[in-house]
Protein backbone atom coordinates (compact mmCIF):
# COMPACT_ATOMS: atom_id res chain seq x y z
CA UNK A 1 0.00 0.00 0.00
CA UNK A 2 1.46 3.44 -0.90
CA UNK A 3 2.56 5.61 2.00
CA UNK A 4 -0.19 8.18 1.38
CA UNK A 5 -2.87 5.48 1.55
CA UNK A 6 -1.31 4.02 4.70
CA UNK A 7 -1.29 7.42 6.38
CA UNK A 8 -4.90 8.01 5.35
CA UNK A 9 -5.93 4.63 6.79
CA UNK A 10 -4.12 5.32 10.05
CA UNK A 11 -5.72 8.77 10.29
CA UNK A 12 -9.17 7.25 9.66
CA UNK A 13 -8.63 4.75 12.49
CA UNK A 14 -7.43 7.53 14.80
CA UNK A 15 -10.50 9.62 13.96
CA UNK A 16 -12.75 6.64 14.71
CA UNK A 17 -10.98 6.03 18.02
CA UNK A 18 -11.31 9.69 18.94
CA UNK A 19 -15.06 9.65 18.24
CA UNK A 20 -15.57 6.40 20.20
CA UNK A 21 -13.57 7.74 23.14
CA UNK A 22 -15.56 11.01 23.07
CA UNK A 23 -18.89 9.16 23.05
CA UNK A 24 -17.76 6.78 25.81
CA UNK A 25 -16.68 9.70 27.96
CA UNK A 26 -19.99 11.49 27.37
CA UNK A 27 -21.91 8.32 28.30
CA UNK A 28 -19.90 7.95 31.51
CA UNK A 29 -20.70 11.54 32.46
CA UNK A 30 -24.40 10.91 31.79
CA UNK A 31 -24.31 7.88 34.10
CA UNK A 32 -22.64 9.89 36.85
CA UNK A 33 -25.54 12.35 37.07
CA UNK A 34 -28.32 9.90 38.08
CA UNK A 35 -25.79 7.98 40.16
CA UNK A 36 -25.16 11.13 42.19
CA UNK A 37 -28.91 11.50 42.71
CA UNK A 38 -29.18 7.89 43.94
CA UNK A 39 -26.24 8.39 46.33
CA UNK A 40 -27.78 11.56 47.74
CA UNK A 41 -31.15 9.93 48.33
CA UNK A 42 -29.53 6.91 49.96
CA UNK A 43 -27.66 9.26 52.29
CA UNK A 44 -30.89 11.03 53.22
CA UNK A 45 -32.61 7.69 53.91
CA UNK A 46 -29.67 6.54 56.02
CA UNK A 47 -29.91 9.73 58.10
CA UNK A 48 -33.63 9.12 58.67
CA UNK A 49 -32.82 5.61 59.92
CA UNK A 50 -29.77 6.67 61.89
CA UNK A 51 -31.16 5.09 65.07
CA UNK A 52 -33.33 2.14 63.95
CA UNK A 53 -35.77 0.93 66.59
CA UNK A 54 -37.40 -2.08 64.92
CA UNK A 55 -36.03 -5.16 63.11
CA UNK A 56 -37.59 -3.89 59.88
CA UNK A 57 -35.77 -0.56 60.20
CA UNK A 58 -32.48 -2.32 60.91
CA UNK A 59 -32.93 -4.49 57.80
CA UNK A 60 -33.77 -1.41 55.75
CA UNK A 61 -30.62 0.36 56.98
CA UNK A 62 -28.45 -2.62 56.03
CA UNK A 63 -29.96 -2.63 52.55
CA UNK A 64 -29.30 1.09 52.22
CA UNK A 65 -25.66 0.49 53.20
CA UNK A 66 -25.35 -2.16 50.48
CA UNK A 67 -26.72 0.25 47.87
CA UNK A 68 -24.34 2.97 49.08
CA UNK A 69 -21.37 0.61 48.77
CA UNK A 70 -22.35 -0.38 45.24
CA UNK A 71 -22.88 3.27 44.29
CA UNK A 72 -19.38 4.05 45.51
CA UNK A 73 -17.99 1.12 43.53
CA UNK A 74 -19.70 2.42 40.39
CA UNK A 75 -18.42 5.93 41.09
CA UNK A 76 -14.84 4.65 41.37
CA UNK A 77 -15.24 2.62 38.18
CA UNK A 78 -16.56 5.62 36.26
CA UNK A 79 -13.72 7.82 37.53
CA UNK A 80 -11.16 5.23 36.41
CA UNK A 81 -12.86 4.84 33.05
CA UNK A 82 -12.95 8.58 32.41
CA UNK A 83 -9.25 8.74 33.23
CA UNK A 84 -8.58 5.89 30.79
CA UNK A 85 -10.73 7.30 27.98
CA UNK A 86 -9.62 10.91 28.43
CA UNK A 87 -8.12 12.39 25.29
CA UNK A 88 -5.22 14.48 26.50
CA UNK A 89 -2.52 16.10 24.43
CA UNK A 90 0.81 15.42 26.11
CA UNK A 91 3.07 18.34 26.94
CA UNK A 92 6.33 16.67 25.91
CA UNK A 93 9.47 18.44 27.08
CA UNK A 94 13.11 17.27 27.15
CA UNK A 95 13.65 15.86 30.64
CA UNK A 96 16.33 14.22 32.75
CA UNK A 97 14.75 10.81 33.30
CA UNK A 98 16.89 10.05 36.35
CA UNK A 99 15.79 13.29 38.01
CA UNK A 100 12.12 12.63 37.21
CA UNK A 101 12.34 9.11 38.64
CA UNK A 102 14.16 10.35 41.74
CA UNK A 103 11.34 12.82 42.40
CA UNK A 104 8.71 10.08 42.02
CA UNK A 105 10.62 7.72 44.32
CA UNK A 106 11.11 10.42 46.96
CA UNK A 107 7.36 11.00 46.93
CA UNK A 108 6.63 7.26 47.05
CA UNK A 109 9.23 6.28 49.66
CA UNK A 110 6.97 6.78 52.73
CA UNK A 111 4.72 4.06 51.28
CA UNK A 112 7.55 1.54 51.62
CA UNK A 113 7.56 2.03 55.41
CA UNK A 114 3.84 1.50 55.90
CA UNK A 115 3.05 -2.12 56.73
CA UNK A 116 5.59 -4.71 55.58
CA UNK A 117 9.11 -3.33 55.20
CA UNK A 118 10.14 -2.75 51.58
CA UNK A 119 13.70 -1.85 50.63
CA UNK A 120 13.76 0.72 47.83
CA UNK A 121 16.93 0.36 45.73
CA UNK A 122 18.01 2.78 42.98
CA UNK A 123 20.48 2.03 40.17
CA UNK A 124 20.59 4.97 37.79
CA UNK A 125 22.75 5.16 34.65
CA UNK A 126 24.73 8.39 35.06
CA UNK A 127 25.13 8.79 31.26
CA UNK A 128 21.47 8.48 30.42
CA UNK A 129 20.38 10.55 27.39
CA UNK A 130 17.53 13.03 27.62
CA UNK A 131 13.97 11.86 26.88
CA UNK A 132 10.77 13.68 25.95
CA UNK A 133 8.30 13.48 28.82
CA UNK A 134 5.01 14.87 29.97
CA UNK A 135 6.01 15.21 33.62
CA UNK A 136 2.53 14.91 35.15
CA UNK A 137 1.41 11.96 33.01
CA UNK A 138 4.70 10.06 33.41
CA UNK A 139 4.78 10.49 37.18
CA UNK A 140 1.20 9.22 37.42
CA UNK A 141 2.11 6.15 35.38
CA UNK A 142 5.19 5.41 37.49
CA UNK A 143 3.29 5.82 40.77
CA UNK A 144 0.71 3.32 39.59
CA UNK A 145 3.44 0.78 38.80
CA UNK A 146 5.16 1.38 42.14
CA UNK A 147 1.92 0.90 44.07
CA UNK A 148 1.24 -2.33 42.19
CA UNK A 149 4.75 -3.54 43.05
CA UNK A 150 4.17 -2.71 46.71
CA UNK A 151 0.88 -4.61 46.74
CA UNK A 152 2.71 -7.63 45.27
CA UNK A 153 4.98 -7.71 48.36
CA UNK A 154 2.59 -8.09 51.32
CA UNK A 155 5.41 -9.54 53.44
CA UNK A 156 8.05 -7.02 52.35
CA UNK A 157 10.96 -7.39 49.97
CA UNK A 158 13.14 -5.42 47.55
CA UNK A 159 11.88 -2.91 45.01
CA UNK A 160 14.59 -2.07 42.50
CA UNK A 161 14.38 0.83 40.03
CA UNK A 162 17.10 0.84 37.39
CA UNK A 163 17.76 2.98 34.31
CA UNK A 164 19.97 2.10 31.37
CA UNK A 165 20.87 3.74 28.08
CA UNK A 166 20.26 1.57 25.02
CA UNK A 167 21.66 3.72 22.22
CA UNK A 168 18.68 5.45 20.62
CA UNK A 169 16.41 4.58 23.56
CA UNK A 170 16.45 4.30 27.34
CA UNK A 171 15.04 1.63 29.61
CA UNK A 172 13.51 1.78 33.07
CA UNK A 173 13.41 -1.52 34.94
CA UNK A 174 11.06 -1.88 37.89
CA UNK A 175 11.82 -5.12 39.72
CA UNK A 176 10.04 -6.48 42.79
CA UNK A 177 10.65 -9.64 44.81
CA UNK A 178 6.96 -10.20 45.41
CA UNK A 179 4.48 -12.96 44.78
CA UNK A 180 4.77 -12.82 41.00
CA UNK A 181 2.05 -13.90 38.58
CA UNK A 182 1.27 -16.73 36.20
CA UNK A 183 1.60 -16.47 32.41
CA UNK A 184 -2.12 -15.89 31.87
CA UNK A 185 -2.23 -12.94 34.27
CA UNK A 186 0.95 -11.44 32.82
CA UNK A 187 -0.47 -11.72 29.29
CA UNK A 188 -3.73 -9.96 30.24
CA UNK A 189 -2.66 -7.43 32.83
CA UNK A 190 -2.70 -4.53 30.34
CA UNK A 191 -6.15 -5.46 28.97
CA UNK A 192 -8.93 -3.05 29.93
CA UNK A 193 -11.17 -4.31 32.77
CA UNK A 194 -8.94 -7.29 33.58
CA UNK A 195 -8.17 -7.36 37.31
CA UNK A 196 -7.14 -9.89 39.94
CA UNK A 197 -7.99 -7.51 42.79
CA UNK A 198 -11.40 -7.74 44.48
CA UNK A 199 -13.33 -4.64 43.47
CA UNK A 200 -10.58 -3.48 41.09
CA UNK A 201 -11.64 -1.63 37.94
CA UNK A 202 -8.96 -3.21 35.77
CA UNK A 203 -8.11 0.17 34.25
CA UNK A 204 -5.05 1.29 36.21
CA UNK A 205 -2.42 -0.68 34.28
CA UNK A 206 -4.10 -0.17 30.86
CA UNK A 207 -4.05 3.58 31.56
CA UNK A 208 -0.36 3.34 32.45
CA UNK A 209 0.38 1.45 29.22
CA UNK A 210 -1.58 4.03 27.26
CA UNK A 211 0.52 6.85 28.74
CA UNK A 212 3.81 5.06 27.95
CA UNK A 213 2.70 4.37 24.39
CA UNK A 214 1.67 8.01 23.96
CA UNK A 215 5.31 8.88 24.75
CA UNK A 216 6.37 6.67 21.83
CA UNK A 217 7.47 3.98 24.27
CA UNK A 218 6.67 0.39 25.16
CA UNK A 219 6.03 -1.49 28.39
CA UNK A 220 6.59 -5.20 28.94
CA UNK A 221 6.37 -7.60 31.88
CA UNK A 222 8.25 -10.71 32.95
CA UNK A 223 7.11 -12.58 36.05
CA UNK A 224 7.47 -15.83 37.91
CA UNK A 225 5.19 -17.07 40.66
CA UNK A 226 6.85 -16.86 44.04
CA UNK A 227 9.89 -14.96 42.76
CA UNK A 228 8.72 -11.57 41.58
CA UNK A 229 8.11 -9.37 38.57
CA UNK A 230 10.13 -7.14 36.26
CA UNK A 231 8.46 -4.31 34.38
CA UNK A 232 10.44 -2.81 31.50
CA UNK A 233 9.64 0.61 30.09
CA UNK A 234 11.49 1.63 26.95
CA UNK A 235 11.38 5.24 25.75
CA UNK A 236 12.96 6.92 22.72
CA UNK A 237 15.98 9.07 23.54
CA UNK A 238 16.55 12.59 22.27
CA UNK A 239 19.38 12.51 19.73
CA UNK A 240 22.56 13.96 21.15
CA UNK A 241 24.39 16.68 19.26
CA UNK A 242 27.73 15.40 18.04
C-alpha positions as CSV (number, residue, x, y, z in Angstrom):
1,X,0.0,0.0,0.0
2,X,1.5,3.4,-0.9
3,X,2.6,5.6,2.0
4,X,-0.2,8.2,1.4
5,X,-2.9,5.5,1.5
6,X,-1.3,4.0,4.7
7,X,-1.3,7.4,6.4
8,X,-4.9,8.0,5.3
9,X,-5.9,4.6,6.8
10,X,-4.1,5.3,10.0
11,X,-5.7,8.8,10.3
12,X,-9.2,7.3,9.7
13,X,-8.6,4.8,12.5
14,X,-7.4,7.5,14.8
15,X,-10.5,9.6,14.0
16,X,-12.7,6.6,14.7
17,X,-11.0,6.0,18.0
18,X,-11.3,9.7,18.9
19,X,-15.1,9.7,18.2
20,X,-15.6,6.4,20.2
21,X,-13.6,7.7,23.1
22,X,-15.6,11.0,23.1
23,X,-18.9,9.2,23.1
24,X,-17.8,6.8,25.8
25,X,-16.7,9.7,28.0
26,X,-20.0,11.5,27.4
27,X,-21.9,8.3,28.3
28,X,-19.9,7.9,31.5
29,X,-20.7,11.5,32.5
30,X,-24.4,10.9,31.8
31,X,-24.3,7.9,34.1
32,X,-22.6,9.9,36.9
33,X,-25.5,12.4,37.1
34,X,-28.3,9.9,38.1
35,X,-25.8,8.0,40.2
36,X,-25.2,11.1,42.2
37,X,-28.9,11.5,42.7
38,X,-29.2,7.9,43.9
39,X,-26.2,8.4,46.3
40,X,-27.8,11.6,47.7
41,X,-31.2,9.9,48.3
42,X,-29.5,6.9,50.0
43,X,-27.7,9.3,52.3
44,X,-30.9,11.0,53.2
45,X,-32.6,7.7,53.9
46,X,-29.7,6.5,56.0
47,X,-29.9,9.7,58.1
48,X,-33.6,9.1,58.7
49,X,-32.8,5.6,59.9
50,X,-29.8,6.7,61.9
51,X,-31.2,5.1,65.1
52,X,-33.3,2.1,64.0
53,X,-35.8,0.9,66.6
54,X,-37.4,-2.1,64.9
55,X,-36.0,-5.2,63.1
56,X,-37.6,-3.9,59.9
57,X,-35.8,-0.6,60.2
58,X,-32.5,-2.3,60.9
59,X,-32.9,-4.5,57.8
60,X,-33.8,-1.4,55.7
61,X,-30.6,0.4,57.0
62,X,-28.5,-2.6,56.0
63,X,-30.0,-2.6,52.5
64,X,-29.3,1.1,52.2
65,X,-25.7,0.5,53.2
66,X,-25.3,-2.2,50.5
67,X,-26.7,0.3,47.9
68,X,-24.3,3.0,49.1
69,X,-21.4,0.6,48.8
70,X,-22.4,-0.4,45.2
71,X,-22.9,3.3,44.3
72,X,-19.4,4.1,45.5
73,X,-18.0,1.1,43.5
74,X,-19.7,2.4,40.4
75,X,-18.4,5.9,41.1
76,X,-14.8,4.6,41.4
77,X,-15.2,2.6,38.2
78,X,-16.6,5.6,36.3
79,X,-13.7,7.8,37.5
80,X,-11.2,5.2,36.4
81,X,-12.9,4.8,33.0
82,X,-13.0,8.6,32.4
83,X,-9.2,8.7,33.2
84,X,-8.6,5.9,30.8
85,X,-10.7,7.3,28.0
86,X,-9.6,10.9,28.4
87,X,-8.1,12.4,25.3
88,X,-5.2,14.5,26.5
89,X,-2.5,16.1,24.4
90,X,0.8,15.4,26.1
91,X,3.1,18.3,26.9
92,X,6.3,16.7,25.9
93,X,9.5,18.4,27.1
94,X,13.1,17.3,27.1
95,X,13.7,15.9,30.6
96,X,16.3,14.2,32.7
97,X,14.7,10.8,33.3
98,X,16.9,10.0,36.3
99,X,15.8,13.3,38.0
100,X,12.1,12.6,37.2
101,X,12.3,9.1,38.6
102,X,14.2,10.4,41.7
103,X,11.3,12.8,42.4
104,X,8.7,10.1,42.0
105,X,10.6,7.7,44.3
106,X,11.1,10.4,47.0
107,X,7.4,11.0,46.9
108,X,6.6,7.3,47.0
109,X,9.2,6.3,49.7
110,X,7.0,6.8,52.7
111,X,4.7,4.1,51.3
112,X,7.6,1.5,51.6
113,X,7.6,2.0,55.4
114,X,3.8,1.5,55.9
115,X,3.1,-2.1,56.7
116,X,5.6,-4.7,55.6
117,X,9.1,-3.3,55.2
118,X,10.1,-2.7,51.6
119,X,13.7,-1.9,50.6
120,X,13.8,0.7,47.8
121,X,16.9,0.4,45.7
122,X,18.0,2.8,43.0
123,X,20.5,2.0,40.2
124,X,20.6,5.0,37.8
125,X,22.8,5.2,34.7
126,X,24.7,8.4,35.1
127,X,25.1,8.8,31.3
128,X,21.5,8.5,30.4
129,X,20.4,10.6,27.4
130,X,17.5,13.0,27.6
131,X,14.0,11.9,26.9
132,X,10.8,13.7,26.0
133,X,8.3,13.5,28.8
134,X,5.0,14.9,30.0
135,X,6.0,15.2,33.6
136,X,2.5,14.9,35.1
137,X,1.4,12.0,33.0
138,X,4.7,10.1,33.4
139,X,4.8,10.5,37.2
140,X,1.2,9.2,37.4
141,X,2.1,6.2,35.4
142,X,5.2,5.4,37.5
143,X,3.3,5.8,40.8
144,X,0.7,3.3,39.6
145,X,3.4,0.8,38.8
146,X,5.2,1.4,42.1
147,X,1.9,0.9,44.1
148,X,1.2,-2.3,42.2
149,X,4.7,-3.5,43.1
150,X,4.2,-2.7,46.7
151,X,0.9,-4.6,46.7
152,X,2.7,-7.6,45.3
153,X,5.0,-7.7,48.4
154,X,2.6,-8.1,51.3
155,X,5.4,-9.5,53.4
156,X,8.1,-7.0,52.4
157,X,11.0,-7.4,50.0
158,X,13.1,-5.4,47.5
159,X,11.9,-2.9,45.0
160,X,14.6,-2.1,42.5
161,X,14.4,0.8,40.0
162,X,17.1,0.8,37.4
163,X,17.8,3.0,34.3
164,X,20.0,2.1,31.4
165,X,20.9,3.7,28.1
166,X,20.3,1.6,25.0
167,X,21.7,3.7,22.2
168,X,18.7,5.4,20.6
169,X,16.4,4.6,23.6
170,X,16.5,4.3,27.3
171,X,15.0,1.6,29.6
172,X,13.5,1.8,33.1
173,X,13.4,-1.5,34.9
174,X,11.1,-1.9,37.9
175,X,11.8,-5.1,39.7
176,X,10.0,-6.5,42.8
177,X,10.7,-9.6,44.8
178,X,7.0,-10.2,45.4
179,X,4.5,-13.0,44.8
180,X,4.8,-12.8,41.0
181,X,2.1,-13.9,38.6
182,X,1.3,-16.7,36.2
183,X,1.6,-16.5,32.4
184,X,-2.1,-15.9,31.9
185,X,-2.2,-12.9,34.3
186,X,1.0,-11.4,32.8
187,X,-0.5,-11.7,29.3
188,X,-3.7,-10.0,30.2
189,X,-2.7,-7.4,32.8
190,X,-2.7,-4.5,30.3
191,X,-6.1,-5.5,29.0
192,X,-8.9,-3.1,29.9
193,X,-11.2,-4.3,32.8
194,X,-8.9,-7.3,33.6
195,X,-8.2,-7.4,37.3
196,X,-7.1,-9.9,39.9
197,X,-8.0,-7.5,42.8
198,X,-11.4,-7.7,44.5
199,X,-13.3,-4.6,43.5
200,X,-10.6,-3.5,41.1
201,X,-11.6,-1.6,37.9
202,X,-9.0,-3.2,35.8
203,X,-8.1,0.2,34.2
204,X,-5.0,1.3,36.2
205,X,-2.4,-0.7,34.3
206,X,-4.1,-0.2,30.9
207,X,-4.1,3.6,31.6
208,X,-0.4,3.3,32.5
209,X,0.4,1.5,29.2
210,X,-1.6,4.0,27.3
211,X,0.5,6.9,28.7
212,X,3.8,5.1,28.0
213,X,2.7,4.4,24.4
214,X,1.7,8.0,24.0
215,X,5.3,8.9,24.7
216,X,6.4,6.7,21.8
217,X,7.5,4.0,24.3
218,X,6.7,0.4,25.2
219,X,6.0,-1.5,28.4
220,X,6.6,-5.2,28.9
221,X,6.4,-7.6,31.9
222,X,8.3,-10.7,32.9
223,X,7.1,-12.6,36.1
224,X,7.5,-15.8,37.9
225,X,5.2,-17.1,40.7
226,X,6.9,-16.9,44.0
227,X,9.9,-15.0,42.8
228,X,8.7,-11.6,41.6
229,X,8.1,-9.4,38.6
230,X,10.1,-7.1,36.3
231,X,8.5,-4.3,34.4
232,X,10.4,-2.8,31.5
233,X,9.6,0.6,30.1
234,X,11.5,1.6,26.9
235,X,11.4,5.2,25.8
236,X,13.0,6.9,22.7
237,X,16.0,9.1,23.5
238,X,16.5,12.6,22.3
239,X,19.4,12.5,19.7
240,X,22.6,14.0,21.2
241,X,24.4,16.7,19.3
242,X,27.7,15.4,18.0
